[in-house]
């Protein structure tokens, strides 16, 4: 759809950035550059950091899936339609969160999902 070519470009850029971030997170958790310390206390600190980094990775994975869905919806003509109530999603909401799949009303009822 021509109407959403710019949105598609933005989504593809976001997708590329998130994939790069996820690669960096994966390398950090695997300690590709910096092996685990020999000191037990330092290892405990590193493991705590790994948990935080892993949560960031999980968030990135979830956002990647939302972006892929939004791109798919652009391709099949369903972009901008709420998956919950099938009403149009406001242009302001799409501008703020281009990968959202719900209108503001349904999103506020469902919780923290975009």
C-alpha positions as CSV (number, residue, x, y, z in Angstrom):
1,X,0.0,0.0,0.0
2,X,1.5,3.3,-1.1
3,X,-0.2,5.1,1.8
4,X,2.0,3.3,4.3
5,X,5.4,3.2,2.4
6,X,7.0,5.6,4.9
7,X,5.6,3.7,7.8
8,X,7.0,0.5,6.4
9,X,10.4,2.2,6.0
10,X,10.3,3.3,9.7
11,X,9.3,-0.2,10.8
12,X,12.1,-1.8,8.8
13,X,14.6,0.7,10.3
14,X,13.3,-0.1,13.8
15,X,13.5,-3.8,13.0
16,X,17.1,-3.5,12.0
17,X,18.0,-1.5,15.1
18,X,16.3,-4.1,17.4
19,X,18.0,-7.0,15.6
20,X,21.4,-5.3,16.1
21,X,20.5,-4.6,19.8
22,X,19.4,-8.2,20.3
23,X,22.7,-9.5,18.7
24,X,24.7,-7.3,21.2
25,X,22.6,-8.5,24.1
26,X,23.1,-12.2,23.1
27,X,26.9,-11.6,22.9
28,X,26.8,-9.9,26.3
29,X,24.9,-12.8,28.0
30,X,27.1,-15.4,26.4
31,X,30.2,-13.4,27.5
32,X,31.7,-13.7,24.1
33,X,34.0,-10.7,24.8
34,X,34.4,-10.9,28.6
35,X,34.4,-14.4,30.2
36,X,33.0,-14.9,33.6
37,X,35.1,-13.7,36.5
38,X,36.9,-16.3,38.7
39,X,35.8,-14.6,41.9
40,X,32.4,-15.9,43.1
41,X,31.1,-12.5,44.2
42,X,32.0,-11.0,40.8
43,X,30.2,-14.0,39.1
44,X,27.1,-13.3,41.2
45,X,27.1,-9.7,40.1
46,X,27.6,-10.7,36.5
47,X,24.7,-13.2,36.7
48,X,22.5,-10.5,38.1
49,X,23.5,-8.2,35.2
50,X,22.7,-11.1,32.8
51,X,19.2,-11.3,34.2
52,X,18.6,-7.7,33.5
53,X,20.2,-8.0,30.0
54,X,18.1,-11.1,29.3
55,X,14.9,-9.1,30.2
56,X,16.0,-6.4,27.7
57,X,16.4,-9.2,25.1
58,X,13.0,-10.5,25.8
59,X,11.5,-7.1,25.4
60,X,13.4,-6.6,22.1
61,X,12.1,-10.0,20.9
62,X,8.5,-9.1,21.7
63,X,8.8,-5.7,19.9
64,X,10.4,-7.4,16.9
65,X,7.4,-9.7,16.6
66,X,5.0,-6.7,16.9
67,X,7.0,-4.9,14.1
68,X,6.9,-8.0,11.9
69,X,3.2,-8.2,12.4
70,X,2.7,-4.6,11.5
71,X,4.7,-5.0,8.3
72,X,2.6,-8.0,7.5
73,X,-0.5,-6.1,8.1
74,X,0.7,-3.3,5.8
75,X,1.3,-6.0,3.1
76,X,-2.1,-7.5,3.5
77,X,-4.1,-4.3,3.8
78,X,-5.0,-4.7,7.5
79,X,-2.6,-2.1,9.0
80,X,-4.3,0.5,11.2
81,X,-7.2,-1.7,12.1
82,X,-7.5,-2.8,15.8
83,X,-7.1,-6.5,16.2
84,X,-9.5,-6.4,19.1
85,X,-12.5,-4.4,18.0
86,X,-11.8,-4.1,14.2
87,X,-12.1,-0.3,14.4
88,X,-9.6,2.1,12.8
89,X,-6.6,3.0,15.0
90,X,-6.1,6.7,15.2
91,X,-3.4,8.2,13.0
92,X,-2.0,9.9,16.2
93,X,-1.6,6.6,17.9
94,X,0.0,5.0,14.8
95,X,2.4,7.9,14.5
96,X,3.4,7.4,18.2
97,X,3.6,3.6,18.1
98,X,3.7,2.5,14.4
99,X,3.7,-1.2,15.4
100,X,0.6,-1.1,17.6
101,X,-2.1,-3.5,16.8
102,X,-4.8,-2.1,19.1
103,X,-6.7,1.2,19.3
104,X,-6.2,3.2,22.5
105,X,-9.4,2.1,24.0
106,X,-8.7,-1.6,23.6
107,X,-5.0,-1.2,24.6
108,X,-6.0,0.6,27.8
109,X,-8.4,-2.3,28.7
110,X,-5.9,-5.0,27.9
111,X,-3.0,-3.5,29.9
112,X,0.6,-2.5,29.0
113,X,0.7,-4.0,25.4
114,X,1.3,-1.4,22.7
